[in-house]
Amino acid sequence: MNYYNEIKNRLIDNEVYKQIKDYSKNKNDLSTYYEVGRLLIEAQGGEKRAKYGDNLIKEYSVKLSNELGKKYSTRTLKYMRKFYLFQKGQPVAAQLTWSHYQELLSLKSIDEVNYYVDECIKYNLSRNRLRERIKSKEYERLSDKTKSKISSHIKLEVQDLVKNPIVINNPTSKEIITEKALKLLILEDLDEFLLELGEGFTYIANEYKIKIGNTYNYIDLLLFNYKYNCFVVVELKITELKKEHIGQIQVYMNYVDKKLKSIYQDKTIGLIICKKDNKFIIEYSSDTRIFSSSYILK
């Protein structure tokens, strides 16, 4: 087989297809680039030898650039080769564009790629938005337990969704020295904060007033997660997590369960967002509904 001619003909067919059937050109782009990646690997003698075949890619790139234009650079052909290796044996997500995949191909783990593919489909992420989430190391900030569940297709719990650390936007770049100031930062960019927590979180109130006996208390943030059908009590701490924080949030959670939760809703979850996490305090807490995450300011 003349691999170069086969690759060139597929790319030419794709260019013609894009002019005739513009509405489905993205799907054809991905299909074409997948096949070009496969042909490149075959031309290089198979997957084991492909990584040593960059000279062949350079040769093909020069020819294609002369005959079809400069957009088929060495880097682009390497992306096509990598695209095939990543997608081999699994369906290509046609909802993503080639630009999306070029962002994803910089990643090393197929589990990480699949995570961002699902996020792109779920939230209709643009390429730039995808790039921001990759840059923030969103996948890396998931726990090992959550990553294992995702790769094994095990149903997640609400606690699995929250990243650690949580990134909170701080456009002022000022040092945050009070919990009130931290809360104001969150409220100024509430949509981004809810997305940072994970899927299904919605806002109810801040400084939610509750009366316990003759004393009024205030929940920093009261949320609801519609995916898991439960209230979420969020307490903000600008210190390291302490054992007394567990007792405080547990009282608030029990109040919400007794006064707000309906019989059709699951038990309330408690999230403590703190300056510095302490896994041992959570580990030895008797209430598995409570979890914690540190925060960083961006």
C-alpha positions as CSV (number, residue, x, y, z in Angstrom):
1,M,0.0,0.0,0.0
2,N,1.2,3.5,-0.8
3,Y,0.4,5.0,2.6
4,Y,1.2,8.6,1.6
5,N,-1.2,8.6,-1.3
6,E,-3.9,6.9,0.9
7,I,-3.5,9.6,3.5
8,K,-3.5,12.4,1.0
9,N,-6.6,11.1,-0.7
10,R,-8.5,10.8,2.6
11,L,-7.6,14.4,3.5
12,I,-8.6,15.6,0.0
13,D,-11.9,13.8,0.4
14,N,-12.4,15.4,3.8
15,E,-11.8,18.9,2.4
16,V,-14.4,18.2,-0.4
17,Y,-16.9,16.8,2.1
18,K,-16.6,19.9,4.2
19,Q,-17.6,22.1,1.3
20,I,-20.5,20.0,0.3
21,K,-21.9,18.9,3.7
22,D,-21.0,21.6,6.1
23,Y,-23.6,20.6,8.7
24,S,-21.8,17.3,9.5
25,K,-18.2,18.3,8.7
26,N,-17.1,17.9,12.3
27,K,-18.0,14.3,12.4
28,N,-16.2,13.7,9.2
29,D,-13.1,15.6,10.4
30,L,-12.8,13.3,13.4
31,S,-13.4,10.2,11.3
32,T,-10.8,11.2,8.7
33,Y,-8.2,12.2,11.3
34,Y,-8.8,8.9,13.1
35,E,-8.1,7.0,9.9
36,V,-5.1,9.1,9.0
37,G,-3.7,8.3,12.5
38,R,-4.2,4.6,11.9
39,L,-2.5,4.8,8.5
40,L,0.4,6.7,9.9
41,I,1.0,4.0,12.5
42,E,0.7,1.2,9.9
43,A,3.2,3.1,7.7
44,Q,5.6,3.3,10.6
45,G,5.4,-0.4,11.2
46,G,2.9,-0.7,14.0
47,E,2.3,0.9,17.4
48,K,5.5,-0.3,19.0
49,R,7.6,1.3,16.3
50,A,5.4,4.4,15.7
51,K,7.1,6.6,18.3
52,Y,10.3,6.1,16.4
53,G,8.8,7.1,13.0
54,D,8.9,10.9,13.3
55,N,11.1,11.1,10.2
56,L,8.3,9.6,8.1
57,I,5.8,12.1,9.6
58,K,8.2,14.9,8.7
59,E,8.5,13.6,5.2
60,Y,4.7,13.3,4.8
61,S,4.2,16.7,6.3
62,V,6.5,18.4,3.8
63,K,4.7,16.7,0.9
64,L,1.2,17.4,2.2
65,S,2.1,21.1,2.9
66,N,3.3,21.4,-0.7
67,E,0.3,19.7,-2.2
68,L,-2.6,20.6,0.1
69,G,-1.5,23.6,2.2
70,K,0.5,24.3,5.3
71,K,-2.2,23.2,7.9
72,Y,-0.9,19.6,7.8
73,S,2.2,20.3,9.9
74,T,4.3,17.7,11.6
75,R,2.6,18.6,14.9
76,T,-0.8,18.1,13.4
77,L,0.0,14.7,12.0
78,K,1.4,13.6,15.3
79,Y,-1.9,14.7,16.9
80,M,-3.7,12.5,14.4
81,R,-1.5,9.6,15.3
82,K,-2.1,10.2,19.0
83,F,-5.8,10.7,18.4
84,Y,-6.1,7.2,16.9
85,L,-4.2,5.7,19.9
86,F,-6.4,7.4,22.4
87,Q,-9.7,6.6,20.7
88,K,-8.9,3.1,19.5
89,G,-11.5,0.7,20.6
90,Q,-14.0,3.3,21.8
91,P,-16.5,5.6,20.0
92,V,-15.4,9.1,19.1
93,A,-17.5,11.8,20.8
94,A,-18.9,13.7,17.8
95,Q,-20.1,16.5,20.1
96,L,-16.4,17.6,20.4
97,T,-14.5,19.3,17.7
98,W,-11.0,18.6,16.5
99,S,-10.0,21.7,18.5
100,H,-11.3,20.1,21.7
101,Y,-9.3,16.9,21.0
102,Q,-6.1,18.9,20.3
103,E,-6.4,20.2,23.9
104,L,-7.1,16.7,25.2
105,L,-4.2,15.1,23.4
106,S,-1.7,16.9,25.6
107,L,-2.9,14.7,28.5
108,K,-1.1,11.4,29.2
109,S,-3.9,9.4,30.9
110,I,-6.8,7.9,28.9
111,D,-8.9,8.1,32.1
112,E,-8.3,11.8,32.3
113,V,-9.1,12.3,28.7
114,N,-12.4,10.4,29.1
115,Y,-13.3,12.5,32.2
116,Y,-12.9,15.7,30.2
117,V,-14.8,14.3,27.2
118,D,-17.7,13.5,29.5
119,E,-17.5,17.0,31.1
120,C,-17.5,18.6,27.6
121,I,-20.6,16.7,26.6
122,K,-22.4,17.3,29.9
123,Y,-21.8,21.0,30.1
124,N,-21.3,21.8,26.4
125,L,-17.8,23.2,27.1
126,S,-16.1,25.4,24.5
127,R,-12.5,24.7,23.6
128,N,-11.4,27.7,25.8
129,R,-13.5,26.6,28.7
130,L,-12.1,23.1,28.4
131,R,-8.6,24.5,28.3
132,E,-9.2,26.5,31.6
133,R,-10.5,23.4,33.3
134,I,-7.4,21.4,32.2
135,K,-5.2,24.2,33.3
136,S,-6.8,24.2,36.8
137,K,-5.9,20.5,37.1
138,E,-9.5,19.7,37.8
139,Y,-9.1,16.0,37.3
140,E,-6.0,15.8,39.4
141,R,-7.9,17.5,42.2
142,L,-10.3,14.6,42.4
143,S,-9.6,11.9,45.1
144,D,-8.0,8.6,44.0
145,K,-11.2,7.0,45.2
146,T,-13.3,9.1,42.8
147,K,-11.0,8.5,39.9
148,S,-11.2,4.8,40.5
149,K,-15.0,5.0,40.6
150,I,-15.1,7.0,37.3
151,S,-12.8,4.6,35.5
152,S,-14.8,1.6,36.8
153,H,-18.2,3.2,36.0
154,I,-19.2,3.0,39.6
155,K,-22.0,5.3,40.7
156,L,-20.6,8.4,42.4
157,E,-21.8,10.0,45.7
158,V,-22.1,13.7,46.3
159,Q,-18.9,13.7,48.3
160,D,-17.0,12.3,45.3
161,L,-17.8,15.4,43.1
162,V,-16.0,18.0,45.2
163,K,-12.4,18.7,44.2
164,N,-9.6,19.1,46.7
165,P,-8.4,21.8,46.8
166,I,-11.3,23.9,45.6
167,V,-10.3,26.9,43.5
168,I,-11.9,30.2,44.4
169,N,-11.5,33.2,42.2
170,N,-9.9,36.2,43.9
171,P,-9.7,39.0,41.3
172,T,-8.6,41.5,44.0
173,S,-5.5,39.4,44.9
174,K,-5.9,40.7,48.5
175,E,-5.2,38.4,51.4
176,I,-8.3,36.8,52.8
177,I,-8.3,37.2,56.6
178,T,-12.0,36.7,57.5
179,E,-14.6,34.0,56.7
180,K,-16.9,36.8,55.6
181,A,-14.4,38.0,53.0
182,L,-14.0,34.4,51.7
183,K,-17.8,34.1,51.4
184,L,-18.1,37.4,49.5
185,L,-15.5,36.1,47.0
186,I,-17.6,33.0,46.5
187,L,-20.9,35.0,46.1
188,E,-19.3,37.3,43.5
189,D,-18.6,34.4,41.3
190,L,-21.3,31.9,42.5
191,D,-21.9,30.1,39.2
192,E,-18.2,29.3,39.0
193,F,-18.1,28.1,42.6
194,L,-21.0,25.8,42.1
195,L,-19.4,24.3,39.0
196,E,-16.2,23.8,40.9
197,L,-18.1,21.8,43.5
198,G,-19.4,19.4,40.9
199,E,-22.6,18.4,39.2
200,G,-26.0,19.3,40.5
201,F,-25.3,21.9,43.2
202,T,-27.7,24.8,43.4
203,Y,-27.7,27.9,45.7
204,I,-30.4,28.5,48.4
205,A,-29.0,31.1,50.7
206,N,-26.0,32.5,52.6
207,E,-26.0,33.3,56.3
208,Y,-29.1,31.1,56.5
209,K,-30.7,31.9,59.9
210,I,-31.7,29.0,62.2
211,K,-32.8,29.0,65.8
212,I,-31.5,26.4,68.2
213,G,-33.1,26.9,71.6
214,N,-32.9,30.6,72.4
215,T,-29.9,31.1,70.2
216,Y,-29.8,32.1,66.5
217,N,-27.1,30.6,64.4
218,Y,-26.1,31.2,60.7
219,I,-25.2,28.6,58.1
220,D,-22.5,30.1,55.9
221,L,-24.0,28.6,52.7
222,L,-27.0,26.4,52.2
223,L,-27.1,24.5,49.0
224,F,-29.2,21.8,47.4
225,N,-27.9,19.0,45.1
226,Y,-30.7,18.1,42.7
227,K,-28.8,15.1,41.4
228,Y,-28.5,13.5,44.8
229,N,-31.7,15.0,46.2
230,C,-30.2,16.4,49.4
231,F,-29.4,19.6,51.2
232,V,-25.8,20.6,51.5
233,V,-24.6,22.6,54.5
234,V,-21.3,24.5,53.7
235,E,-19.1,26.0,56.4
236,L,-16.2,28.2,55.6
237,K,-13.0,28.3,57.7
238,I,-9.9,30.3,57.1
239,T,-7.9,28.1,59.4
240,E,-6.8,24.4,59.5
241,L,-9.7,22.0,60.0
242,K,-10.4,21.5,63.7
243,K,-12.4,18.9,65.5
244,E,-14.8,21.5,66.8
245,H,-15.8,22.3,63.2
246,I,-17.2,18.8,63.0
247,G,-19.5,19.3,65.9
248,Q,-20.7,22.7,64.6
249,I,-21.6,21.5,61.1
250,Q,-23.2,18.3,62.5
251,V,-25.7,20.4,64.6
252,Y,-26.6,22.5,61.5
253,M,-27.1,19.3,59.4
254,N,-29.3,17.8,62.0
255,Y,-31.3,21.0,62.1
256,V,-31.8,21.0,58.4
257,D,-32.8,17.3,58.4
258,K,-35.4,18.0,61.1
259,K,-36.8,21.3,59.9
260,L,-36.3,21.5,56.2
261,K,-35.8,18.1,54.7
262,S,-38.9,16.3,53.4
263,I,-39.4,12.5,53.7
264,Y,-38.6,12.2,49.9
265,Q,-35.2,13.7,50.3
266,D,-31.9,12.1,51.4
267,K,-30.1,13.1,54.5
268,T,-28.2,16.4,54.5
269,I,-24.5,16.4,53.6
270,G,-22.0,18.7,55.3
271,L,-19.0,20.2,53.6
272,I,-16.3,22.1,55.5
273,I,-14.1,24.3,53.2
274,C,-11.0,25.2,55.1
275,K,-7.6,26.8,54.6
276,K,-5.8,23.6,55.4
277,D,-7.4,20.1,55.4
278,N,-6.8,17.6,58.1
279,K,-7.7,14.1,56.8
280,F,-7.3,12.5,60.2
281,I,-10.1,14.6,61.8
282,I,-12.5,13.5,59.0
283,E,-11.2,9.9,59.2
284,Y,-12.0,9.6,62.9
285,S,-15.4,11.4,62.6
286,S,-18.3,9.1,63.3
287,D,-20.5,10.9,60.8
288,T,-19.8,9.8,57.2
289,R,-22.0,12.5,55.8
290,I,-19.4,15.1,56.7
291,F,-16.4,15.8,54.4
292,S,-13.9,18.5,54.0
293,S,-11.8,20.2,51.3
294,S,-9.1,22.9,51.4
295,Y,-9.3,26.0,49.1
296,I,-6.8,27.9,47.1
297,L,-7.3,31.4,45.7
298,K,-6.7,32.2,42.1
